[in-house]
C-alpha cells in the first residue's frame, strides 16, 4: 500500500499502520537500509516540498530502488514506534 502522510511533524510521524514513529538515527548505511527493507520494514519517502509517502508490502522495495538510482542525494534514517515497529525514512535532497 502506498499513501500520502499528511499528519507528520518534526521528528515524528503517524504511519498508515496507525503507529507513531520517532526518529532514532538520522543517517544509516545503505546495507542497513537494504536489510530493513528486505525484513519487511515500511519505507517513507520525504520528497522536496515536504511531501511524505508511505510504502509497505510490495511498494517498499521499489521505493528503495528508486532512491538508490535517484540523481538527487538521498539519505536514510531509522525510525521506531514505542511498540518496536521500525520504518525507514528516505529523504530526497535537492
C-alpha positions as CSV (number, residue, x, y, z in Angstrom):
1,X,0.0,0.0,0.0
2,X,1.2,3.5,-0.8
3,X,-0.4,6.6,0.7
4,X,0.4,10.2,1.5
5,X,1.0,11.1,5.1
6,X,-0.4,14.5,6.0
7,X,0.0,14.2,9.8
8,X,3.8,14.2,10.1
9,X,5.6,16.6,12.5
10,X,9.3,17.4,13.1
11,X,10.9,14.1,14.3
12,X,7.6,12.2,14.5
13,X,5.0,10.7,12.1
14,X,2.0,8.5,12.2
15,X,2.2,5.8,9.6
16,X,-0.5,4.2,7.6
17,X,-0.3,1.3,10.1
18,X,-1.5,3.8,12.8
19,X,1.8,3.6,14.7
20,X,3.6,6.7,15.8
21,X,7.2,6.6,14.7
22,X,10.0,8.8,16.1
23,X,13.5,9.3,14.6
24,X,16.1,7.1,16.2
25,X,19.0,7.6,13.7
26,X,19.1,10.3,11.1
27,X,21.5,8.5,8.8
28,X,22.1,4.8,8.4
29,X,24.2,3.0,5.9
30,X,22.9,1.5,2.6
31,X,23.4,-2.1,3.8
32,X,21.3,-1.4,6.9
33,X,18.5,0.1,4.8
34,X,18.5,-2.9,2.5
35,X,18.4,-5.3,5.4
36,X,15.5,-3.5,7.0
37,X,13.5,-3.3,3.7
38,X,14.2,-7.0,3.0
39,X,13.0,-7.7,6.5
40,X,9.6,-6.1,5.7
41,X,10.0,-2.6,7.2
42,X,7.9,0.1,5.6
43,X,9.6,2.9,3.8
44,X,8.6,6.5,4.0
45,X,9.9,8.8,1.2
46,X,10.3,12.5,2.2
47,X,10.2,14.5,-1.1
48,X,11.3,18.1,-1.7
49,X,8.5,20.4,-0.7
50,X,7.6,18.3,2.4
51,X,5.5,15.5,0.8
52,X,5.7,12.2,2.7
53,X,4.7,8.9,1.1
54,X,4.2,5.7,3.0
55,X,5.3,2.4,1.2
56,X,4.7,-1.0,2.6
57,X,4.3,-4.6,1.3
58,X,5.2,-4.7,-2.4
59,X,5.8,-0.9,-2.6
60,X,8.7,-0.7,-0.1
61,X,11.4,-2.3,-2.2
62,X,10.6,-0.3,-5.4
63,X,10.7,2.9,-3.3
64,X,14.2,1.9,-2.1
65,X,15.3,1.0,-5.6
66,X,14.1,4.4,-6.9
67,X,16.0,6.1,-4.1
68,X,19.2,4.2,-4.9
69,X,19.1,5.3,-8.6
70,X,17.9,8.9,-7.9
71,X,20.0,11.8,-9.3
72,X,19.4,13.7,-6.1
73,X,21.1,12.9,-2.9
74,X,19.1,10.6,-0.7
75,X,19.7,9.9,2.9
76,X,18.1,7.2,5.0
77,X,17.1,7.2,8.7
78,X,15.8,4.6,11.1
79,X,12.5,5.5,12.9
80,X,10.8,3.4,15.6
81,X,7.5,3.2,17.3
82,X,7.0,2.6,21.1
83,X,5.8,-1.0,20.4
84,X,9.0,-1.9,18.5
85,X,7.9,-1.2,14.9
86,X,10.7,0.1,12.6
87,X,10.4,2.2,9.5
88,X,13.0,3.5,7.1
89,X,12.6,7.2,6.1
90,X,14.3,8.2,2.9
91,X,14.9,12.0,2.5
92,X,15.4,13.3,-1.1
93,X,17.6,16.4,-1.1
94,X,17.5,19.0,-3.9
